[in-house]
Amino acid sequence: MGGNKEKLFNRMKPFIGVVFLQFGYAGMDVLSKAALNKGMSNYVLVVYRHIFALIAMAPFAVILEKKVRPKMTLSIFIKIMLLSFLEPVIDQNLYYLGMKYTTATFAVSMYNVLPAITFVMAWILRLEKVKLKSIHSQAKVFGTLATVAGAMVMTLIKGPVLELFGTHGSNMHNQPNGGVNLQHAIKGSVMITIGCFSCACFMILQAITIESYPAELSLTAWICLLGTVEGGIVALIMERRNFSAWTLKLDTKLLAAVYSGIVCSGMAYYIQGAVMKERGPVFVTTFNPLCMVIVAIMGFFFLAEQMYLGRFVGAIIIMVGLYLVVWGKGKDYELPSPITKDPILPAKQTIEESNGKEEHSNYELNNLSNLGAGKVAQDEQV
């Protein structure tokens, strides 16, 4: 009974990990937007974010992976430097800049194209198994498209207000795009889209790097360290005349840096790497639209925000899409297991047994012949 529970938990670990990530990202979006609205520089936020992530993750990497950490090579170090540039420098800065120009909800909505971009890139690089004639591959393709489509429905279509459980939402979100003008919305959209491509490249490269450097905690610590250095250089250049941008007090700015650093950088890089080992980069990014569903549900229950029919239908489409992807990818990991060892072992065993029997019979024949020769020699002496 205990063995079955352990097997079930091991199968559920990737799902628990990616769902936890989406809850973490939902909190980060709200806190980061509040910090940026108070005048915090996005470049400085990225640097402090990775400093706190490094402080949180480095001790675990040093202690827990002391014996299993692979040797650092030049090619691995170059990959880690590129990882640190793609995510901490390009993606996060562009995401925060896009959020500055728009809103947190708009930024989350735009980021839902990430699963589709990652899926296409993984397919091209053969990191994702896709056979169009297979029903499981079709489920992955349609599921990925459904998650993106559901996110777009939640973003673009409102419909009538749903008064669930007798609640009456506030009217604070009735303005189109949350009061964002068209010019800023276009700028923000371009920045967030470029950030999505950078994040997709990061996911693919992390999956490749983890194969040659299978130490998730150490890889996380390296990304945070180099991300701090590279992001710090960019921040010093961009904020060279604004030294006050580096000051932190006990307020939302500090909370945003600590929370996003520990949860959304340190723990996120580690969980992503661990899940990618088993399920690949597409599995991790497919759950991204779930963040939008979480934000909508939390906003409805805790902030008394209005729930529109479009958001409700979009959330259902996302859930269906996630189920299709999970089902399709689940078959990828069930099919190969019985093929590798079963037909080989019996053949080896029979060959070894037959060789053993032949050696044993040869040994007995040699003994008999030696005994016979000895007996003949004895007779001749007599």
KEDREN-385924 format. One record per residue (C-alpha): z, y, x. Coordinates in steps of 0.001 Angstrom, whole numbers, padded with zeros to 6 digits, always signed. Layout:
ZYX;...
end
This chain:
+000000+000000+000000;+000924+002368+002842;-002356+001557+004603;-004373+002535+001508;-002521+005851+001243;-003210+006557+004913;-006922+005764+004477;-007109+008023+001408;-005389+010844+003289;-007780+010466+006249;-010756+010689+003881;-009288+013742+002168;-008429+015642+005369;-011863+017317+005749;-011746+018510+002115;-008173+019807+002454;-009160+021629+005643;-012205+023463+004264;-010449+024396+000995;-007534+025793+003013;-010033+027874+004991;-011451+029426+001821;-007977+030388+000566;-007352+031942+003975;-010621+033893+003907;-009852+035179+000413;-006608+036745+001643;-008310+038121+004758;-010972+039990+002762;-008380+041862+000715;-006145+042741+003696;-009038+043711+005983;-010579+045995+003369;-007190+047694+002881;-006827+048196+006662;-010368+049565+007023;-009785+051951+004103;-006750+053316+005986;-008990+054249+008912;-008645+051221+011192;-011603+050720+013523;-013426+047459+012883;-013990+047051+016644;-010269+047372+017345;-009420+045044+014448;-011643+042331+015977;-009901+042664+019373;-006360+042564+017952;-007372+039718+015667;-008299+037509+018627;-005302+038556+020706;-002972+037283+017976;-005126+034165+017553;-004911+033457+021309;-001126+033932+021337;-000781+031492+018416;-003168+028757+019621;-002965+028765+023451;+000507+027094+023739;-000611+024206+021504;-003809+023774+023539;-001927+023739+026867;+000761+021266+025742;-000987+018930+023285;-004333+018531+025081;-003078+018413+028664;-004180+014791+029183;-007287+014702+026984;-008901+018027+027915;-012324+017423+029542;-013325+019086+032805;-014847+022543+032362;-018446+022719+033563;-020816+025667+033926;-022960+024622+030937;-019890+024267+028682;-018538+027644+029832;-021874+029333+029065;-021834+027780+025572;-018284+029055+024971;-019277+032544+026153;-022165+032500+023683;-019850+031242+020917;-017444+034101+021653;-020279+036608+021413;-021850+035216+018219;-018714+035084+016047;-015995+037477+017316;-018392+040219+018482;-021562+040143+016344;-020563+038424+013109;-017115+039916+012561;-018068+043470+013551;-021136+043452+011302;-019134+041885+008465;-016427+044557+008696;-019031+047328+008980;-020836+045960+005917;-017503+045850+004089;-016851+049485+005038;-020143+050525+003467;-019609+048411+000337;-016603+046525-001064;-014720+043320-000233;-016178+041592-003305;-019711+042647-002377;-019249+041396+001209;-017950+038018-000008;-020880+037767-002431;-023475+038473+000257;-021917+035929+002604;-022708+033128+000209;-026189+032734+001708;-024494+031190+004777;-024670+027554+003512;-028436+027774+002987;-029058+029324+006430;-026847+026733+008160;-028489+023868+006259;-032005+024932+007295;-030992+025425+010942;-029159+022091+011090;-032179+020382+009504;-034552+021914+012088;-032264+020911+014978;-031777+017411+013490;-028030+017821+013163;-028335+017076+009442;-029904+013887+008075;-032516+014738+005452;-034923+012194+003949;-036627+013799+000993;-037297+010416-000633;-033589+009556-000558;-031542+010516-003616;-028575+011363-001377;-030612+013848+000674;-031993+015342-002533;-028415+015792-003737;-027537+017688-000535;-030568+019971-000831;-030104+020737-004527;-026337+021039-004094;-026729+023638-001326;-029220+025597-003427;-026877+025365-006426;-023899+026806-004499;-026019+029772-003371;-027480+030209-006877;-024025+030078-008453;-022776+032736-006045;-025749+034943-006923;-025055+034465-010638;-021419+035518-010089;-022615+038590-008188;-025551+039831-010244;-024859+038729-013834;-021851+039976-015751;-022401+039230-019421;-019718+039700-022052;-016020+039847-021185;-014102+036597-021743;-010643+037154-023199;-008992+033930-022076;-005338+033119-022840;-005082+036341-024847;-005398+038557-021756;-007150+041905-021686;-008485+042792-018242;-008527+046263-016792;-011645+048373-016600;-011374+049144-012890;-014476+047076-012026;-016798+048363-014686;-018697+050614-012327;-021793+049024-010846;-021163+047625-007358;-017624+049003-007482;-018829+052597-007129;-020992+051931-004038;-024172+054021-003783;-027545+052379-003201;-028048+053604+000366;-024680+052263+001531;-025274+049013-000352;-028585+048488+001503;-026989+049232+004898;-024090+046918+004149;-026409+044156+002923;-028527+044267+006105;-025448+044148+008348;-023826+041288+006440;-027103+039299+006392;-027468+039613+010182;-023824+038565+010452;-024617+035481+008352;-027363+034422+010782;-024976+034944+013690;-022264+032895+011958;-024735+030086+011206;-025750+030009+014881;-022050+029898+015787;-021478+026906+013495;-024436+025001+014930;-023482+025761+018540;-019836+024854+017903;-020939+021460+016551;-023044+020909+019691;-020313+022118+022075;-017619+019952+020491;-019605+016845+021489;-019457+017678+025208;-016011+019319+025048;-014069+017291+022424;-010816+019272+022610;-010633+021446+019510;-007458+023355+020411;-008652+024166+023925;-012076+025200+022644;-010382+027478+020096;-008220+029070+022795;-011258+029660+025016;-013228+031273+022164;-010281+033555+021342;-009794+034509+025013;-013445+035287+025704;-013804+036876+022264;-010955+039239+023149;-012624+040167+026458;-016139+040612+025041;-014909+042338+021883;-012657+044562+024005;-015624+045734+026093;-017558+046608+022916;-014514+048371+021406;-013884+050432+024564;-017503+051593+024505;-017600+052378+020772;-014118+054006+020661;-014166+055581+024142;-013086+059005+022835;-010661+057758+020191;-007554+056363+021930;-005493+056718+018760;-007573+053895+017228;-005590+051397+019331;-002172+052302+017930;-000494+049815+015604;+002493+050358+013322;+004360+048167+010852;+001800+048625+008102;-001294+047017+006560;-003277+047377+009802;-000842+045164+011729;-000605+042672+008853;-004407+042430+008647;-004713+041834+012405;-001958+039184+012513;-003049+037346+009363;-006781+037332+010093;-006119+036392+013727;-003816+033424+013161;-005317+032083+009917;-008998+033102+009987;-009707+032915+013723;-007209+030601+015446;-006654+028027+012712;-010183+028435+011323;-011947+027674+014631;-009721+024616+015125;-010170+023262+011584;-013930+023887+011698;-014228+021974+014964;-012152+019047+013698;-014129+018799+010443;-017489+019197+012222;-016682+016139+014350;-016691+014008+011207;-018905+015849+008716;-021115+018317+010579;-021571+022109+010267;-023300+022019+006863;-020233+020458+005229;-018023+023308+006483;-020276+026146+005304;-021118+024560+001939;-017607+025378+000735;-018043+029095+001506;-018876+030118-002104;-015523+028613-003126;-013881+031735-001635;-015538+033853-004305;-014271+031543-007051;-010733+031750-005625;-010890+035567-005482;-012144+035730-009081;-009410+033366-010376;-006620+035133-008449;-007902+038521-009605;-007915+037355-013218;-004394+035889-013250;-002540+038196-010825;-004431+041501-010981;-005463+041375-014663;-009119+041818-013730;-011746+041142-016375;-013386+037709-016406;-017072+037945-017300;-019230+035150-018647;-021532+035450-015596;-018640+034828-013212;-017453+031853-015246;-020938+030245-015385;-021519+030977-011683;-018227+029292-010768;-019223+026168-012710;-022628+026067-010946;-020867+026366-007564;-018545+023480-008424;-021483+021277-009463;-023330+022180-006258;-020305+021341-004119;-019953+017973-005849;-023620+017148-005160;-023314+018058-001471;-020076+016128-001031;-021539+013073-002780;-024738+013209-000744;-022952+013647+002586;-020388+010993+001697;-023188+008406+001645;-024255+009512+005150;-020958+008246+006509;-020737+005094+004426;-024155+003573+005178;-024216+003149+008994;-020845+001436+009407;-021654-002253+008691;-024858-002367+010775;-023692-002018+014359;-021307-004816+015235;-021597-007648+012725;-024946-009194+013710;-024283-008853+017452;-020883-010468+017798;-021713-013911+016313;-024831-014175+018464;-022852-013296+021579;-020159-015731+020568;-022577-018650+020064;-024326-017918+023367;-021027-017770+025196;-019844-020960+023485;-023066-022804+024343;-022909-021552+027940;-019296-022667+028113;-020191-026102+026761;-023051-026464+029251;-020832-025450+032152;-018138-027856+030974;-020615-030767+030649;-022136-029985+034068;-018665-029948+035561;-017896-033367+034018;-021224-034820+035256;-020542-033552+038764;-017096-035130+038719;-018494-038444+037494;-021231-038435+040124;-018700-037635+042855;-016452-040454+041671;-019439-042840+041572;-020489-041868+045084;-016976-042366+046378;-016767-045813+044809;-020121-046884+046380;-018946-045716+049777;-015740-047696+049371;-017680-050885+048458;-019921-050460+051497;-016886-050206+053770;-015420-053368+052321;
end
